[in-house]
Amino acid sequence: MRVKDFKERALIAIRGNPGMTRMEWFNSCINSEAERDKLWHVFKFEVALPLVIGGWVKSEGDQFFPQ
């Protein structure tokens, strides 16, 4: 899976499931164990961290703030 495709899939999962934690979002975005090892850091630093820094996700409780 390309990183761009993964990031798009992750954002769809986050918007569609605002009550989930970051790990639950990540798990809903991957298809196999091989992807888990490769994509965790991408998810953490390129998907979740910008959402936390941007104020879209609370770091405590992982709640998504819809626009």
Summary of the structure (lengths in Angstrom):
residues: 67
radius of gyration: 11.1
end to end distance: 27.9
largest distance: 33.3
contacts: 167
relative contact order: 0.18
helix: 64%
strand: 3%
